[in-house]
Amino acid sequence: MQFDSINAFLAMGGYGFYVWLSYGVSIFTLALLIFSSITSHKKIKQQIAQRQKREAKLRQAAELQKAQTSADNSHSI
């Protein structure tokens, strides 16, 4: 389809409003999806890091408690 001028291109044969509105809505929706995906990805990475820190602390506390228990048992013998 050829257009004689920029105005004819923007008007799209009388359907310009609907055409450009659909492009705008599509671009907005894709941008929103990308933004949402990026923020969700960052949030999940933070949650994983927190969980790993928590598990490391629990593991360290369990090892410390095990060491104290074995030390107490060796002293009581």
N, C-alpha and C positions, 0 to 999 in steps of 0.2 A: 504494500500500500504506500503510495507516494503522497506527500503533502506539499502544498504550494508555499506555505509559510509556517512559522513557529506557532502562530495562533491556530492554524488549521490542525497542526500536530497536537497542540494542547486540547483543542476542542474534540478531537477524535470523532468527527462526524456527528457531534451532538451527544456523544456518550462519554465525553472527557471526565466529567465529574465522577462517574461510576468507575471508570478505568483507573483514574489517579487515586481515588479513594481506596479501591481494592489494593493497589500497589502500596499505598501508605499503611493500610491495616496489616498487610502481609509483612512489610518491613518492620513495623512496630512489634508484631507478634514474634517474629524471628529474633529481634533484638532482646525482647523480654525473655524469651526462652534461653538465649545465650547467657544473659545476665543471671537468670535463675540457676542455670546449670553451674556457672562459675561460683556463685555464692554457696550453693549446696556442696560443691566439691571442697571448697575451703572449710566449710563447717564440719564436714565428715572427716577431713584430714586432722582438724583440731581435736575432734572427739577421739579419733584413733590415737593421737599423741597423748592425750590425757589418760586414756585407758592403759596405754603401755607404761606410762609413768606410775599409775596406780598399781599395776601388776608388779612392776619392779620393786616398789616400796613394800608391797605385801610379801613378795618373795624374800626380800632382804629381812623383813621382820620375822618371817618364819624361820629363816636360817639362823638369825640371832637367838630366837627362842629355843631352837633345837640345840644350838651351841651352849646356851645357858643350862638347859635341861641335862645335857650330857656332862657338863662341868659339875652340876649339883650332884648327879649320880656318882661321879667318880670321887667326889669329896666325901660322900656319905658311906662309901664302902670301906 
